[in-house]
Amino acid sequence: MMEAYSYVLQSCDFTMQENSQIVYIVILVVILVAASVSVLREVLKTQKLEKALSRLQDKMAKGEITAAEHYELGSVYLDKKLFSQAALQFQKAIKFRELDGADLAAVYNALGYAYFAQEQFDLAVRQYKDALKEYPDYVTALNNLGHAYERKNLTSKAIEAYDKALSLEPDNETSQRRAESLRKRVEV
């Protein structure tokens, strides 16, 4: 009887070890699949950027590029974190004078972002303001303007920009979070 009981215990112990090994293998496979999907997405994104870059550079070499394509090329450079090249393309898009309203505002906003990324906050502020002249209800430009003011330590102007964004889009999480954070800093 003791031998049978001992056999059952050994059998249960073996089954538990086997189950824990299976669990570890399943976890490892899930991690590997997630990593593979992430790497694949990055590869596909890079291929897409490189195709767009090649296409746009070919058009530019032929002198057939439009303002919208300069904007697209600048956006590709932003994705590649080539901020000075992006700024140059956005400036060219503006000089074409083909864009207006929300389209031109998007170019000014992107140019502001390129300057912001290079820590040229005064230039960034100027571009965000130009974006808002073209499209006064541009919430993204207001948030970016607020962020640039924050970096320049102009807290009251930053709060003002975030509040204006919230007046246009009351559920904007970025504006809510940043304005609240700045108000807490001012109170302390």
C-alpha positions in Angstrom: 0.0 0.0 0.0 2.8 2.4 0.8 4.5 1.6 -2.5 1.3 2.5 -4.4 1.0 5.7 -2.4 4.6 6.5 -3.1 4.1 5.8 -6.8 1.1 8.1 -6.9 3.1 10.9 -5.3 6.0 10.5 -7.7 3.6 10.5 -10.6 1.9 13.7 -9.4 5.4 15.3 -8.8 6.4 14.3 -12.4 3.1 15.7 -13.8 3.6 19.0 -11.9 7.1 19.4 -13.2 5.9 18.6 -16.7 3.1 21.2 -16.4 5.4 23.9 -15.1 7.8 23.2 -18.1 4.9 23.5 -20.5 3.8 26.8 -18.9 7.4 28.1 -19.2 7.6 27.1 -22.8 4.2 28.7 -23.6 5.4 31.9 -21.9 8.6 31.9 -23.9 6.7 31.3 -27.1 4.4 34.2 -26.4 7.3 36.5 -25.7 9.1 35.4 -28.8 5.9 36.0 -30.9 5.4 39.4 -29.4 9.0 40.4 -30.1 8.8 39.0 -33.6 5.6 41.0 -34.3 7.3 44.2 -33.0 10.4 43.7 -35.1 8.3 42.9 -38.2 6.3 46.1 -37.7 9.4 48.2 -37.4 10.9 46.6 -40.5 7.7 47.3 -42.5 7.6 50.9 -41.3 11.2 51.3 -42.3 10.6 49.9 -45.7 7.6 52.2 -46.2 9.7 55.2 -45.1 12.6 54.2 -47.4 10.2 53.8 -50.4 8.6 57.2 -49.8 12.1 58.7 -49.4 13.3 57.2 -52.6 10.2 58.2 -54.6 10.3 61.8 -53.3 14.0 62.3 -53.8 13.6 61.1 -57.4 10.9 63.6 -57.9 12.9 66.3 -56.3 15.9 65.5 -58.5 13.7 65.8 -61.6 12.3 69.1 -60.3 8.8 67.7 -60.3 8.1 68.0 -56.6 5.0 69.8 -55.2 4.5 71.7 -51.9 2.5 68.7 -50.6 5.4 66.4 -51.5 7.9 68.7 -49.8 5.7 68.4 -46.7 5.6 64.6 -47.1 9.4 64.4 -47.5 9.8 66.6 -44.4 7.5 64.2 -42.5 9.7 61.3 -43.6 12.7 63.1 -42.3 10.9 63.8 -39.0 10.2 60.1 -38.7 13.9 59.4 -39.3 14.8 62.1 -36.7 16.6 64.1 -39.4 15.3 67.4 -38.0 17.3 69.9 -40.0 16.6 68.2 -43.3 12.9 68.1 -42.3 12.9 71.8 -41.5 14.4 72.6 -44.9 11.6 70.6 -46.7 8.9 72.3 -44.7 10.4 75.7 -45.5 10.3 74.8 -49.2 6.7 73.7 -49.0 5.8 77.1 -47.5 7.7 79.0 -50.2 5.6 77.3 -52.9 2.6 79.2 -51.8 0.3 76.4 -53.0 -1.1 75.6 -49.6 -3.5 77.5 -47.3 -5.7 77.1 -44.3 -5.4 73.8 -42.5 -2.9 72.4 -44.9 -0.5 75.3 -44.5 -1.1 75.3 -40.7 0.0 71.6 -40.7 3.3 72.6 -42.5 4.0 75.4 -40.0 3.2 73.1 -37.1 5.6 70.4 -38.5 8.3 73.0 -39.0 7.8 74.1 -35.4 8.2 70.5 -34.3 11.4 70.2 -36.2 12.7 73.3 -34.5 11.5 72.2 -31.1 13.3 68.8 -31.5 16.5 70.8 -32.1 15.8 72.9 -29.0 15.3 76.0 -31.0 12.2 77.0 -28.9 11.9 80.6 -30.2 11.7 79.5 -33.8 9.3 76.7 -32.8 7.0 79.3 -31.0 7.0 81.5 -34.1 6.0 78.5 -36.4 3.2 77.4 -34.0 1.9 81.0 -34.0 2.0 81.0 -37.8 0.1 77.7 -37.8 -2.6 79.3 -35.6 -2.8 82.4 -37.8 -3.8 80.0 -40.7 -6.1 77.8 -38.6 -6.9 79.4 -35.2 -8.7 76.2 -33.9 -5.7 73.9 -34.4 -5.6 72.1 -31.1 -2.3 70.3 -31.8 -0.5 73.6 -32.6 -1.9 75.0 -29.3 -0.6 72.0 -27.4 2.8 72.3 -29.1 2.9 76.1 -28.4 2.1 75.4 -24.8 4.9 72.8 -24.6 7.4 75.2 -26.2 6.4 77.9 -23.7 7.0 75.4 -20.9 10.5 74.7 -22.2 11.1 78.5 -22.3 9.8 78.6 -18.6 6.9 80.9 -19.7 4.4 79.1 -17.5 1.5 81.6 -17.7 1.7 81.6 -21.5 1.9 77.8 -21.5 -1.2 77.6 -19.3 -3.0 80.1 -21.6 -2.2 77.9 -24.7 -3.4 74.8 -23.0 -6.6 76.5 -21.8 -7.4 77.7 -25.3 -6.9 74.1 -26.5 -9.3 72.9 -23.8 -11.9 75.6 -24.8 -11.8 74.1 -28.3 -11.5 70.4 -27.2 -12.6 70.0 -23.6 -11.6 66.3 -23.4 -8.1 66.8 -24.8 -6.0 64.7 -22.4 -2.7 66.4 -23.2 -4.0 69.9 -22.5 -5.7 68.7 -19.3 -2.6 66.9 -18.0 -0.1 69.7 -18.9 -2.3 72.6 -17.6 -3.0 70.8 -14.4 0.7 70.0 -13.9 1.7 73.6 -14.5 -1.0 75.0 -12.1 0.2 72.7 -9.4 3.8 74.0 -9.9 2.6 77.6 -9.8 0.7 77.0 -6.5 3.7 75.5 -4.7 
